[in-house]
Structure formats: structure tokens, C-alpha cells
């Protein structure tokens, strides 16, 4: 099972919107609406910010939104804040009770 | 609120085994699975597998299925991960994470342990 493909880095200015892509295959992202997204600050455990493609857990800012088209899922962060600077990982159900993570994206706030 | 608390850092030699524990505290009445995810230094997250905390059923990633075992201790609300035949490239932070059953979020990991650093060094 190969890791899902994400851009290594994305940057934006405060207040702007950025989008992170997560490309898989017809065996994972393309087959299930079960992509989740995690935010990880340095030295910390990951935090769930999107599940089932576009649902936000309680307490997660509405500035985070998720979507999917074909084999590619996307995470959009609107109204970028300095605190959004972190690593972001997508994860997809891949069938057979297995999961696969993405390669990760470093978000920088300029 | 449920918390997952992991055991402390470990150092092992190549070829040895390591066991990392993950104890759930708080409201554990919700049925759940415990997943194990590792992160090598400067690398991305890597899914290793899961164990059903209720019935002990487990599923392992193909990459690790010959070397890893998940064990649950229901009396202590603890799940252990044992990794054998350690290699230098197993040096990583190992996380446990909860996937709730029958409640939101579906097929996602909503609560994470603090991570356990495992170092393989001669």
C-alpha cells in the first residue's frame, strides 16, 4: 500500500486561503468517503480536524473544510492564522480494514 | 473525556523486541479500536494496524504483520504493542489512537496518546 501523495509544503499570508491536496487511487480515496485530516504541531501528537471527507469534530474551527473529487481529497484552510502553521496529514480507509496516511504537508504562514 | 496514556521512552539494540503500552482512562464505555501509528524522525505518519479493545480482534499492516503483535488487557484498559526483530529504521515515535465504533467520527482517530519514543541503537 503506497502512501497518499500530498505536496511537501504550502504557504500563505495571514487571512488568505490555502488548499492541500491528497491524491490516492481508486482503491482508497476514490472508493470511500472516509478521508480524515490531522494537524500536527512540532513535538505534539496529531489532532483530528476533518473526518468522513468533510465533517468537523466538535471544537474544530469552521475555517477548516474538506472535500473530494475522484481520487483526490482536499483540505482548505480559510482566513489563515499564525497558529495554523503546522504539518497536515490526510488518511484514507483503504479497504480490508486497513488505512493509509498521506506523505504530509508543511503549512507556513508568511 | 477519554485519554490515552502511553508508556515511557525505550532504547533497544538491533534484533531485540520492545513493548509499548497504551492505557485508556475516563469514560471507556464507548466501544472502540486502538490503532498504532508510527513516525520516524522527520517523516510522515505510518499506519501499523489496530486491535478491537472489546473482543481482541486485530488487523496488521502487511508491512509489519510478521513482526508486530497487539495485546489487550481488559482489566487494566490497556493495549500493548510488541515489535520484534528491531532494526535501526524502527527508530520512531509510536502513537496509539482511538477509533470509536458506532459513534462519530467513523473510520478516523479522534483521541491520541502522547507518543512513545523508541530508539534502536547498538
gemmi code that builds the backbone of each chain (N, CA, C; Angstrom):
import gemmi

chains = {
    "A": [
        ("UNK", (0.833, -1.190, 0.000), (0.000, 0.000, 0.000), (0.872, 1.246, 0.000)),
        ("UNK", (0.761, 2.063, -1.012), (1.587, 3.256, -1.083), (0.921, 4.417, -0.364)),
        ("UNK", (1.761, 5.294, 0.187), (1.250, 6.471, 0.874), (0.503, 7.372, -0.110)),
        ("UNK", (-0.500, 8.052, 0.410), (-1.216, 9.043, -0.393), (-0.267, 10.220, -0.656)),
        ("UNK", (-0.415, 10.867, -1.803), (0.509, 11.925, -2.196), (-0.012, 13.307, -1.821)),
        ("UNK", (0.795, 14.019, -1.064), (0.491, 15.406, -0.689), (1.653, 16.293, -1.121)),
        ("UNK", (1.390, 17.591, -1.357), (2.517, 18.492, -1.625), (3.363, 18.628, -0.363)),
        ("UNK", (4.670, 18.759, -0.535), (5.562, 18.835, 0.619), (5.305, 20.087, 1.439)),
        ("UNK", (4.979, 21.182, 0.779), (4.775, 22.422, 1.503), (3.783, 23.318, 0.779)),
        ("UNK", (3.063, 24.094, 1.575), (2.131, 25.102, 1.076), (2.276, 26.311, 1.986)),
        ("UNK", (2.256, 27.485, 1.432), (2.374, 28.681, 2.260), (1.330, 29.716, 1.860)),
        ("UNK", (1.061, 30.605, 2.787), (0.105, 31.682, 2.533), (0.274, 32.790, 3.555)),
        ("UNK", (-0.270, 33.932, 3.244), (-0.219, 35.074, 4.149), (-1.413, 35.023, 5.093)),
        ("UNK", (-1.291, 35.666, 6.245), (-2.430, 35.706, 7.168), (-3.678, 36.238, 6.474)),
        ("UNK", (-4.795, 35.564, 6.712), (-6.064, 35.963, 6.125), (-6.377, 35.295, 4.799)),
        ("UNK", (-5.355, 34.759, 4.158), (-5.576, 34.092, 2.880), (-6.144, 32.695, 3.086)),
        ("UNK", (-6.534, 32.066, 1.961), (-6.976, 30.675, 1.969), (-5.949, 29.820, 1.240)),
        ("UNK", (-5.732, 28.627, 1.751), (-4.847, 27.675, 1.086), (-5.558, 26.336, 0.980)),
        ("UNK", (-5.139, 25.542, 0.003), (-5.717, 24.215, -0.186), (-4.605, 23.192, -0.304)),
        ("UNK", (-4.763, 22.085, 0.425), (-3.813, 20.982, 0.403), (-4.492, 19.798, -0.277)),
        ("UNK", (-3.831, 19.229, -1.265), (-4.389, 18.081, -1.970), (-3.847, 16.781, -1.389)),
        ("UNK", (-4.582, 15.727, -1.613), (-4.246, 14.397, -1.115), (-4.703, 13.399, -2.181)),
        ("UNK", (-3.742, 12.894, -2.949), (-4.091, 12.048, -4.089), (-3.822, 10.585, -3.795)),
        ("UNK", (-4.859, 9.794, -3.966), (-4.735, 8.357, -3.768), (-5.068, 7.615, -5.044)),
        ("UNK", (-5.762, 6.504, -4.886), (-6.130, 5.670, -6.029), (-7.597, 5.268, -5.920)),
        ("UNK", (-8.053, 4.528, -6.898), (-9.424, 4.036, -6.873), (-9.624, 2.975, -5.799)),
        ("UNK", (-8.534, 2.514, -5.166), (-8.636, 1.517, -4.098), (-8.779, 2.141, -2.711)),
        ("UNK", (-8.499, 3.418, -2.605), (-8.613, 4.058, -1.291), (-9.464, 5.334, -1.377)),
        ("UNK", (-8.856, 6.468, -1.636), (-9.606, 7.731, -1.657), (-10.792, 7.660, -2.616)),
        ("UNK", (-10.574, 7.085, -3.787), (-11.616, 7.063, -4.807), (-12.785, 6.159, -4.497)),
        ("UNK", (-12.579, 5.175, -3.607), (-13.631, 4.188, -3.338), (-14.463, 4.492, -2.105)),
        ("UNK", (-13.934, 5.311, -1.212), (-14.619, 5.534, 0.068), (-14.647, 7.022, 0.409)),
        ("UNK", (-15.736, 7.452, 1.026), (-15.794, 8.837, 1.510), (-15.334, 8.841, 2.967)),
        ("UNK", (-14.127, 8.319, 3.182), (-13.609, 8.113, 4.537), (-12.195, 8.677, 4.648)),
        ("UNK", (-12.031, 9.889, 4.171), (-10.751, 10.573, 4.328), (-10.808, 11.457, 5.571)),
        ("UNK", (-9.789, 11.350, 6.374), (-9.663, 12.208, 7.547), (-8.390, 13.042, 7.419)),
        ("UNK", (-8.375, 14.150, 8.130), (-7.230, 15.066, 8.103), (-6.783, 15.347, 9.534)),
        ("UNK", (-5.461, 15.446, 9.712), (-4.861, 15.653, 11.016), (-3.879, 16.816, 10.955)),
        ("UNK", (-3.900, 17.600, 12.017), (-2.957, 18.701, 12.178), (-1.945, 18.297, 13.229)),
        ("UNK", (-0.672, 18.525, 12.969), (0.364, 18.162, 13.931), (1.345, 19.313, 14.105)),
        ("UNK", (1.399, 19.854, 15.299), (2.401, 20.851, 15.637), (3.672, 20.138, 16.085)),
        ("UNK", (4.826, 20.798, 15.961), (6.098, 20.156, 16.290), (6.114, 19.572, 17.695)),
        ("UNK", (6.530, 18.326, 17.800), (6.643, 17.665, 19.083), (5.328, 17.253, 19.715)),
        ("UNK", (4.241, 17.402, 18.983), (2.917, 17.069, 19.530), (2.289, 15.901, 18.777)),
        ("UNK", (1.284, 15.295, 19.403), (0.525, 14.252, 18.730), (-0.408, 14.877, 17.699)),
        ("UNK", (-0.741, 14.136, 16.653), (-1.699, 14.648, 15.658), (-3.054, 14.920, 16.291)),
        ("UNK", (-3.785, 15.843, 15.651), (-5.139, 16.206, 16.099), (-6.092, 16.073, 14.922)),
        ("UNK", (-7.199, 15.382, 15.139), (-8.208, 15.205, 14.090), (-8.922, 16.528, 13.816)),
        ("UNK", (-8.955, 16.954, 12.542), (-9.652, 18.186, 12.197), (-10.773, 17.979, 11.168)),
        ("UNK", (-10.715, 16.902, 10.402), (-11.777, 16.578, 9.434), (-11.923, 15.061, 9.398)),
        ("UNK", (-13.146, 14.566, 9.365), (-13.371, 13.134, 9.174), (-14.485, 12.925, 8.164)),
        ("UNK", (-14.524, 11.734, 7.621), (-15.504, 11.396, 6.572), (-15.530, 12.454, 5.469)),
        ("UNK", (-14.381, 12.891, 5.094), (-14.229, 13.790, 3.967), (-14.449, 15.254, 4.267)),
        ("UNK", (-15.527, 15.565, 5.010), (-15.876, 16.978, 5.162), (-16.466, 17.331, 6.521)),
        ("UNK", (-16.502, 16.391, 7.452), (-17.125, 16.656, 8.754), (-16.091, 17.145, 9.758)),
        ("UNK", (-16.471, 18.153, 10.501), (-15.588, 18.704, 11.526), (-15.977, 18.195, 12.906)),
        ("UNK", (-15.004, 17.701, 13.671), (-15.317, 17.328, 15.065), (-15.690, 18.576, 15.862)),
        ("UNK", (-16.398, 18.356, 16.947), (-16.760, 19.461, 17.821), (-15.502, 20.184, 18.285)),
        ("UNK", (-15.549, 21.521, 18.227), (-14.430, 22.317, 18.705), (-13.419, 22.702, 17.643)),
        ("UNK", (-13.528, 22.113, 16.458), (-12.609, 22.461, 15.366), (-13.170, 23.661, 14.608)),
        ("UNK", (-12.302, 24.611, 14.314), (-12.715, 25.846, 13.655), (-13.361, 25.584, 12.294)),
        ("UNK", (-14.379, 26.374, 11.986), (-15.060, 26.280, 10.694), (-14.174, 26.782, 9.556)),
        ("UNK", (-13.004, 27.302, 9.881), (-12.061, 27.720, 8.835), (-11.470, 26.506, 8.112)),
        ("UNK", (-11.619, 25.334, 8.718), (-11.132, 24.111, 8.090), (-12.288, 23.422, 7.372)),
        ("UNK", (-12.073, 23.078, 6.105), (-13.107, 22.373, 5.361), (-12.465, 21.332, 4.450)),
        ("UNK", (-13.226, 20.274, 4.189), (-12.698, 19.196, 3.362), (-13.636, 18.868, 2.220)),
        ("UNK", (-13.054, 18.315, 1.161), (-13.847, 17.916, 0.004), (-13.124, 16.792, -0.721)),
        ("UNK", (-13.797, 16.235, -1.744), (-13.186, 15.157, -2.512), (-13.706, 15.196, -3.940)),
        ("UNK", (-12.828, 14.880, -4.874), (-13.209, 14.735, -6.269), (-12.395, 13.586, -6.853)),
        ("UNK", (-13.078, 12.520, -7.209), (-12.379, 11.354, -7.747), (-11.422, 10.759, -6.739)),
        ("UNK", (-10.168, 10.621, -7.126), (-9.158, 10.014, -6.261), (-8.406, 11.039, -5.426)),
        ("UNK", (-8.856, 12.294, -5.453), (-8.154, 13.351, -4.731), (-9.066, 14.026, -3.708)),
        ("UNK", (-8.576, 14.048, -2.461), (-9.248, 14.788, -1.398), (-8.507, 16.101, -1.182)),
        ("UNK", (-9.202, 17.070, -0.614), (-8.586, 18.373, -0.382), (-8.984, 18.930, 0.973)),
        ("UNK", (-8.055, 19.631, 1.573), (-8.293, 20.365, 2.809), (-8.060, 21.838, 2.526)),
        ("UNK", (-9.048, 22.669, 2.853), (-8.911, 24.110, 2.680), (-8.898, 24.786, 4.037)),
        ("UNK", (-7.934, 25.655, 4.238), (-7.876, 26.479, 5.437), (-8.123, 27.908, 4.992)),
        ("UNK", (-9.208, 28.492, 5.475), (-9.528, 29.869, 5.118), (-9.172, 30.805, 6.268)),
        ("UNK", (-8.950, 32.074, 5.944), (-8.588, 33.046, 6.980), (-7.375, 32.598, 7.761)),
        ("UNK", (-6.308, 32.293, 7.050), (-5.105, 31.694, 7.630), (-4.613, 32.480, 8.847)),
        ("UNK", (-4.297, 31.761, 9.913), (-3.771, 32.357, 11.141), (-2.390, 31.814, 11.420)),
        ("UNK", (-1.614, 32.534, 12.195), (-0.265, 32.071, 12.545), (-0.300, 30.706, 13.221)),
        ("UNK", (-1.326, 30.450, 13.991), (-1.436, 29.176, 14.715), (-1.711, 27.994, 13.793)),
        ("UNK", (-2.039, 28.268, 12.531), (-2.282, 27.181, 11.574), (-0.980, 26.611, 11.037)),
        ("UNK", (0.134, 27.262, 11.345), (1.428, 26.766, 10.876), (1.716, 25.432, 11.562)),
        ("UNK", (1.767, 24.370, 10.775), (1.882, 23.001, 11.291), (2.023, 22.046, 10.116)),
        ("UNK", (2.158, 20.773, 10.431), (2.121, 19.721, 9.414), (0.705, 19.164, 9.342)),
        ("UNK", (0.272, 18.831, 8.136), (-1.063, 18.300, 7.921), (-0.967, 16.982, 7.172)),
        ("UNK", (-1.728, 15.995, 7.656), (-1.719, 14.660, 7.062), (-3.138, 14.231, 6.718)),
        ("UNK", (-3.307, 13.662, 5.539), (-4.564, 13.022, 5.211), (-4.426, 11.527, 5.505)),
        ("UNK", (-5.557, 10.888, 5.650), (-5.595, 9.450, 5.901), (-6.862, 8.913, 5.270)),
        ("UNK", (-6.774, 7.781, 4.599), (-7.949, 7.197, 3.965), (-8.127, 5.750, 4.369)),
        ("UNK", (-9.373, 5.345, 4.511), (-9.682, 3.928, 4.607), (-9.315, 3.319, 3.253)),
        ("UNK", (-8.711, 2.119, 3.304), (-8.189, 1.532, 2.067), (-8.758, 0.136, 1.799)),
        ("UNK", (-9.883, -0.183, 2.462), (-10.481, -1.490, 2.281), (-9.806, -2.560, 3.133)),
        ("UNK", (-10.517, -3.647, 3.350), (-9.935, -4.746, 4.125), (-9.531, -4.346, 5.533)),
        ("UNK", (-10.236, -3.363, 6.096), (-9.959, -2.890, 7.466), (-8.569, -2.286, 7.597)),
        ("UNK", (-8.065, -1.709, 6.542), (-6.748, -1.071, 6.574), (-6.867, 0.423, 6.271)),
        ("UNK", (-5.841, 1.134, 6.654), (-5.790, 2.577, 6.443), (-4.434, 2.955, 5.851)),
        ("UNK", (-4.396, 4.115, 5.211), (-3.138, 4.611, 4.666), (-3.075, 6.118, 4.876)),
        ("UNK", (-1.896, 6.599, 5.306), (-1.689, 8.030, 5.522), (-1.063, 8.675, 4.290)),
        ("UNK", (-1.169, 9.992, 4.258), (-0.506, 10.757, 3.219), (0.932, 11.079, 3.600)),
        ("UNK", (1.646, 11.672, 2.646), (3.057, 11.988, 2.836), (3.276, 13.220, 3.694)),
        ("UNK", (2.236, 13.988, 3.934), (2.328, 15.137, 4.819), (2.640, 16.436, 4.104)),
        ("UNK", (2.090, 17.529, 4.617), (2.297, 18.861, 4.044), (2.645, 19.842, 5.153)),
        ("UNK", (3.716, 20.557, 4.984), (4.117, 21.605, 5.937), (3.457, 22.911, 5.497)),
        ("UNK", (2.643, 23.480, 6.352), (1.990, 24.759, 6.059), (2.751, 25.873, 6.759)),
        ("UNK", (3.155, 26.843, 5.984), (3.860, 28.009, 6.518), (2.999, 29.254, 6.349)),
        ("UNK", (2.954, 30.060, 7.401), (2.222, 31.326, 7.351), (3.255, 32.433, 7.231)),
        ("UNK", (3.233, 33.117, 6.106), (4.282, 34.084, 5.780), (4.190, 35.361, 6.616)),
    ],
    "B": [
        ("UNK", (-14.034, 12.664, 29.699), (-13.260, 12.681, 28.467), (-12.189, 11.574, 28.536)),
        ("UNK", (-12.129, 10.778, 27.474), (-11.165, 9.682, 27.436), (-9.777, 10.226, 27.128)),
        ("UNK", (-8.794, 9.674, 27.806), (-7.393, 9.971, 27.498), (-6.670, 8.659, 27.251)),
        ("UNK", (-5.657, 8.713, 26.395), (-4.779, 7.572, 26.169), (-3.400, 7.966, 26.678)),
        ("UNK", (-2.886, 7.176, 27.620), (-1.590, 7.468, 28.211), (-0.629, 6.338, 27.874)),
        ("UNK", (0.482, 6.677, 27.271), (1.446, 5.682, 26.808), (2.625, 5.553, 27.771)),
        ("UNK", (3.314, 4.439, 27.656), (4.489, 4.185, 28.471), (5.668, 5.033, 27.984)),
        ("UNK", (6.743, 5.018, 28.767), (7.865, 5.904, 28.519), (8.822, 5.417, 27.436)),
        ("UNK", (9.804, 6.275, 27.158), (10.757, 6.024, 26.081), (11.546, 4.737, 26.315)),
        ("UNK", (11.924, 4.104, 25.208), (12.661, 2.846, 25.255), (13.871, 2.922, 24.332)),
        ("UNK", (14.946, 2.246, 24.730), (16.132, 2.089, 23.882), (16.415, 0.601, 23.775)),
        ("UNK", (16.577, 0.135, 22.555), (16.843, -1.293, 22.331), (17.962, -1.448, 21.307)),
        ("UNK", (18.577, -2.621, 21.365), (19.582, -2.965, 20.363), (18.907, -3.629, 19.166)),
        ("UNK", (19.557, -3.596, 18.020), (19.001, -4.301, 16.846), (18.798, -5.772, 17.148)),
        ("UNK", (17.661, -6.307, 16.668), (17.336, -7.707, 16.903), (16.493, -7.952, 18.138)),
        ("UNK", (16.432, -6.963, 19.020), (15.648, -7.114, 20.258), (14.174, -6.827, 19.995)),
        ("UNK", (13.376, -6.921, 21.068), (11.949, -6.615, 20.999), (11.642, -5.439, 21.914)),
        ("UNK", (10.518, -4.780, 21.655), (10.074, -3.678, 22.507), (8.567, -3.783, 22.670)),
        ("UNK", (8.090, -3.414, 23.844), (6.650, -3.388, 24.104), (6.269, -1.990, 24.570)),
        ("UNK", (5.262, -1.428, 23.939), (4.750, -0.105, 24.287), (3.310, -0.274, 24.747)),
        ("UNK", (2.969, 0.346, 25.864), (1.606, 0.222, 26.373), (0.821, 1.510, 26.165)),
        ("UNK", (-0.508, 1.355, 26.138), (-1.431, 2.465, 25.889), (-2.635, 2.223, 26.800)),
        ("UNK", (-2.785, 3.070, 27.828), (-3.861, 2.873, 28.802), (-4.931, 3.938, 28.627)),
        ("UNK", (-6.185, 3.484, 28.555), (-7.310, 4.401, 28.419), (-7.843, 4.766, 29.794)),
        ("UNK", (-8.112, 6.048, 29.983), (-8.720, 6.499, 31.234), (-9.917, 7.373, 30.899)),
        ("UNK", (-10.818, 7.516, 31.871), (-12.022, 8.297, 31.622), (-13.160, 7.398, 31.203)),
        ("UNK", (-14.103, 7.936, 30.445), (-15.279, 7.196, 30.015), (-14.919, 6.220, 28.898)),
        ("UNK", (-14.734, 4.955, 29.249), (-14.344, 3.964, 28.245), (-15.516, 3.065, 27.870)),
        ("UNK", (-16.760, 3.533, 28.123), (-17.907, 2.684, 27.803), (-18.154, 2.587, 26.296)),
        ("UNK", (-17.719, 3.604, 25.570), (-17.858, 3.574, 24.113), (-16.956, 2.475, 23.555)),
        ("UNK", (-17.548, 1.656, 22.665), (-16.741, 0.620, 22.036), (-15.739, 1.285, 21.081)),
        ("UNK", (-14.553, 0.728, 21.048), (-13.542, 1.362, 20.201), (-12.448, 0.388, 19.814)),
        ("UNK", (-11.684, 0.800, 18.825), (-10.457, 0.107, 18.440), (-9.286, 1.011, 18.774)),
        ("UNK", (-8.159, 0.411, 19.036), (-6.926, 1.163, 19.233), (-6.021, 0.907, 18.029)),
        ("UNK", (-5.669, 1.977, 17.359), (-4.747, 1.891, 16.228), (-3.353, 2.289, 16.684)),
        ("UNK", (-2.363, 1.744, 16.005), (-0.968, 2.115, 16.247), (-0.412, 2.775, 14.992)),
        ("UNK", (0.216, 3.928, 15.198), (0.768, 4.737, 14.115), (2.177, 5.145, 14.537)),
        ("UNK", (3.123, 5.057, 13.620), (4.469, 5.480, 13.990), (4.960, 6.605, 13.085)),
        ("UNK", (5.953, 7.318, 13.581), (6.507, 8.454, 12.833), (8.014, 8.486, 13.048)),
        ("UNK", (8.760, 8.097, 12.033), (10.216, 8.167, 12.082), (10.645, 9.629, 12.062)),
        ("UNK", (11.838, 9.923, 12.537), (12.291, 11.325, 12.612), (12.188, 12.038, 11.270)),
        ("UNK", (11.465, 13.158, 11.261), (11.318, 13.952, 10.061), (10.456, 13.336, 8.978)),
        ("UNK", (9.775, 12.242, 9.311), (8.983, 11.530, 8.300), (7.482, 11.654, 8.574)),
        ("UNK", (6.705, 11.075, 7.676), (5.254, 11.155, 7.803), (4.729, 10.065, 8.740)),
        ("UNK", (3.449, 10.091, 8.974), (2.788, 9.088, 9.800), (2.645, 7.791, 9.012)),
        ("UNK", (2.749, 6.677, 9.730), (2.658, 5.364, 9.086), (1.734, 4.482, 9.907)),
        ("UNK", (0.686, 3.986, 9.291), (-0.305, 3.153, 9.978), (0.232, 1.734, 10.131)),
        ("UNK", (0.118, 1.176, 11.367), (0.646, -0.157, 11.643), (-0.440, -1.213, 11.806)),
        ("UNK", (-1.629, -0.802, 12.254), (-2.697, -1.767, 12.454), (-3.594, -1.345, 13.608)),
        ("UNK", (-4.533, -2.235, 13.967), (-5.459, -1.923, 15.058), (-5.834, -3.170, 15.824)),
        ("UNK", (-6.372, -2.964, 17.034), (-6.947, -4.041, 17.831), (-8.269, -3.552, 18.396)),
        ("UNK", (-9.286, -4.405, 18.328), (-10.576, -4.120, 18.923), (-10.433, -4.283, 20.429)),
        ("UNK", (-10.629, -3.185, 21.160), (-10.426, -3.236, 22.605), (-11.457, -4.121, 23.296)),
        ("UNK", (-12.576, -4.394, 22.621), (-13.624, -5.205, 23.229), (-13.391, -6.698, 23.082)),
        ("UNK", (-13.148, -7.152, 21.840), (-13.035, -8.599, 21.621), (-11.633, -9.059, 21.290)),
        ("UNK", (-10.676, -8.133, 21.156), (-9.296, -8.518, 20.916), (-8.951, -8.825, 19.481)),
        ("UNK", (-9.920, -8.761, 18.565), (-9.588, -8.970, 17.158), (-8.583, -7.919, 16.705)),
        ("UNK", (-7.672, -8.308, 15.820), (-6.626, -7.396, 15.377), (-6.423, -7.488, 13.875)),
        ("UNK", (-5.916, -6.408, 13.334), (-5.570, -6.348, 11.912), (-4.231, -5.639, 11.812)),
        ("UNK", (-3.307, -6.242, 11.062), (-1.974, -5.675, 10.952), (-1.699, -5.228, 9.521)),
        ("UNK", (-0.967, -4.128, 9.391), (-0.479, -3.726, 8.079), (0.423, -4.825, 7.537)),
        ("UNK", (0.346, -5.052, 6.225), (1.190, -6.083, 5.614), (2.662, -5.876, 5.926)),
        ("UNK", (3.063, -4.609, 6.026), (4.480, -4.305, 6.250), (4.974, -4.838, 7.591)),
        ("UNK", (4.081, -4.882, 8.589), (4.506, -5.219, 9.943), (3.985, -6.559, 10.451)),
        ("UNK", (3.133, -7.227, 9.687), (2.378, -8.363, 10.233), (3.263, -9.506, 10.712)),
        ("UNK", (4.488, -9.590, 10.206), (5.373, -10.670, 10.661), (6.135, -10.316, 11.935)),
        ("UNK", (6.091, -9.058, 12.360), (6.930, -8.622, 13.480), (6.166, -7.964, 14.619)),
        ("UNK", (4.869, -7.676, 14.426), (4.148, -6.914, 15.439), (2.986, -7.722, 16.000)),
        ("UNK", (2.718, -7.512, 17.279), (1.567, -8.140, 17.937), (0.910, -7.113, 18.842)),
        ("UNK", (-0.415, -7.048, 18.774), (-1.176, -6.186, 19.681), (-1.871, -7.087, 20.706)),
        ("UNK", (-1.791, -6.681, 21.982), (-2.377, -7.469, 23.059), (-3.206, -6.541, 23.925)),
        ("UNK", (-4.394, -6.981, 24.339), (-5.205, -6.145, 25.224), (-5.299, -6.765, 26.601)),
        ("UNK", (-5.373, -5.878, 27.589), (-5.584, -6.283, 28.977), (-6.837, -5.546, 29.435)),
        ("UNK", (-7.990, -6.203, 29.337), (-9.250, -5.510, 29.603), (-9.348, -5.028, 31.049)),
        ("UNK", (-8.760, -5.779, 31.969), (-8.860, -5.370, 33.378), (-8.152, -4.056, 33.623)),
        ("UNK", (-7.123, -3.796, 32.853), (-6.359, -2.559, 33.038), (-6.657, -1.526, 31.969)),
        ("UNK", (-7.640, -1.820, 31.104), (-7.989, -0.914, 29.995), (-6.737, -0.521, 29.233)),
        ("UNK", (-5.890, -1.515, 28.985), (-4.594, -1.269, 28.350), (-4.429, -2.128, 27.112)),
        ("UNK", (-3.809, -1.519, 26.111), (-3.431, -2.254, 24.909), (-1.926, -2.118, 24.755)),
        ("UNK", (-1.267, -3.241, 24.489), (0.181, -3.232, 24.292), (0.528, -3.539, 22.840)),
        ("UNK", (1.599, -2.932, 22.374), (2.129, -3.191, 21.040), (3.531, -3.748, 21.202)),
        ("UNK", (3.750, -4.960, 20.688), (5.078, -5.569, 20.750), (5.650, -5.638, 19.335)),
        ("UNK", (6.836, -5.084, 19.162), (7.515, -5.110, 17.864), (8.816, -5.892, 18.028)),
        ("UNK", (9.002, -6.919, 17.201), (10.144, -7.814, 17.311), (11.201, -7.550, 16.236)),
        ("UNK", (12.337, -8.198, 16.409), (13.420, -8.133, 15.418), (13.688, -6.690, 14.999)),
        ("UNK", (13.919, -5.848, 15.988), (14.071, -4.423, 15.725), (15.256, -4.113, 14.820)),
        ("UNK", (15.049, -3.104, 13.978), (16.073, -2.624, 13.055), (16.310, -1.148, 13.328)),
        ("UNK", (17.428, -0.631, 12.871), (17.706, 0.791, 13.064), (16.538, 1.656, 12.546)),
        ("UNK", (15.941, 1.263, 11.450), (14.876, 2.055, 10.838), (13.548, 1.992, 11.603)),
        ("UNK", (13.498, 1.222, 12.683), (12.315, 1.218, 13.548), (12.358, 2.350, 14.567)),
        ("UNK", (13.452, 3.081, 14.604), (13.542, 4.252, 15.470), (12.460, 5.245, 15.071)),
        ("UNK", (11.579, 5.555, 16.011), (10.409, 6.379, 15.687), (9.654, 6.732, 16.960)),
        ("UNK", (8.701, 7.639, 16.817), (7.703, 7.866, 17.852), (6.502, 6.990, 17.510)),
        ("UNK", (6.059, 6.202, 18.471), (4.926, 5.303, 18.287), (3.720, 5.882, 19.026)),
        ("UNK", (2.620, 6.051, 18.290), (1.385, 6.587, 18.854), (0.298, 5.520, 18.868)),
        ("UNK", (-0.514, 5.542, 19.913), (-1.779, 4.823, 19.866), (-2.878, 5.866, 19.654)),
        ("UNK", (-3.957, 5.458, 19.029), (-5.053, 6.379, 18.716), (-6.368, 5.614, 18.732)),
        ("UNK", (-7.421, 6.267, 19.179), (-8.723, 5.626, 19.291), (-9.586, 5.839, 18.057)),
        ("UNK", (-10.212, 4.766, 17.606), (-11.264, 4.855, 16.600), (-12.553, 4.363, 17.245)),
        ("UNK", (-13.530, 5.248, 17.497), (-14.766, 4.795, 18.139), (-15.618, 3.961, 17.191)),
        ("UNK", (-16.328, 2.997, 17.743), (-17.254, 2.182, 16.974), (-18.680, 2.645, 17.230)),
        ("UNK", (-19.464, 2.772, 16.176), (-20.876, 3.077, 16.344), (-21.161, 4.496, 16.759)),
        ("UNK", (-20.152, 5.347, 16.726), (-20.373, 6.762, 17.027), (-19.365, 7.566, 16.235)),
        ("UNK", (-19.671, 8.847, 16.099), (-18.792, 9.713, 15.315), (-17.476, 9.934, 16.060)),
        ("UNK", (-16.380, 10.066, 15.366), (-16.222, 10.005, 13.924), (-16.047, 8.575, 13.431)),
        ("UNK", (-16.582, 8.305, 12.246), (-16.412, 6.991, 11.654), (-15.055, 6.900, 10.969)),
        ("UNK", (-14.364, 5.778, 11.190), (-13.110, 5.495, 10.486), (-12.123, 6.657, 10.553)),
        ("UNK", (-11.979, 7.199, 11.744), (-10.993, 8.249, 11.991), (-10.517, 8.119, 13.426)),
        ("UNK", (-9.418, 8.789, 13.721), (-8.761, 8.615, 15.020), (-8.922, 9.894, 15.829)),
        ("UNK", (-9.835, 9.856, 16.814), (-10.220, 11.101, 17.479), (-9.406, 11.413, 18.731)),
        ("UNK", (-8.822, 10.412, 19.353), (-8.026, 10.649, 20.564), (-6.695, 9.933, 20.391)),
        ("UNK", (-5.606, 10.648, 20.699), (-4.262, 10.107, 20.513), (-3.514, 10.079, 21.841)),
        ("UNK", (-2.652, 9.090, 21.983), (-1.719, 9.090, 23.093), (-0.641, 10.138, 22.859)),
        ("UNK", (0.190, 10.329, 23.865), (1.209, 11.379, 23.779), (2.432, 10.952, 22.960)),
        ("UNK", (2.498, 9.668, 22.619), (3.618, 9.156, 21.834), (4.706, 8.568, 22.716)),
        ("UNK", (5.349, 7.541, 22.209), (6.470, 6.884, 22.894), (7.648, 6.818, 21.944)),
        ("UNK", (8.770, 7.363, 22.367), (9.977, 7.333, 21.532), (10.674, 5.983, 21.711)),
        ("UNK", (10.864, 5.289, 20.616), (11.628, 4.049, 20.612), (12.889, 4.281, 19.781)),
        ("UNK", (14.029, 4.046, 20.414), (15.308, 4.236, 19.731), (15.994, 2.888, 19.597)),
        ("UNK", (16.395, 2.564, 18.385), (17.135, 1.328, 18.135), (18.583, 1.722, 17.862)),
        ("UNK", (19.449, 1.308, 18.754), (20.842, 1.722, 18.654), (21.751, 0.635, 19.209)),
        ("UNK", (22.902, 0.484, 18.592), (23.873, -0.502, 19.083), (24.880, 0.166, 20.022)),
    ],
}
model = gemmi.Model(1)
for chain_id, residues in chains.items():
    chain = gemmi.Chain(chain_id)
    for i, (resn, *xyz) in enumerate(residues, 1):
        res = gemmi.Residue()
        res.name, res.seqid = resn, gemmi.SeqId(i, " ")
        for name, pos in zip(("N", "CA", "C"), xyz):
            atom = gemmi.Atom()
            atom.name, atom.element = name, gemmi.Element(name[0])
            atom.pos, atom.b_iso = gemmi.Position(*pos), 0.0
            res.add_atom(atom)
        chain.add_residue(res)
    model.add_chain(chain)
structure = gemmi.Structure()
structure.add_model(model)
structure.setup_entities()
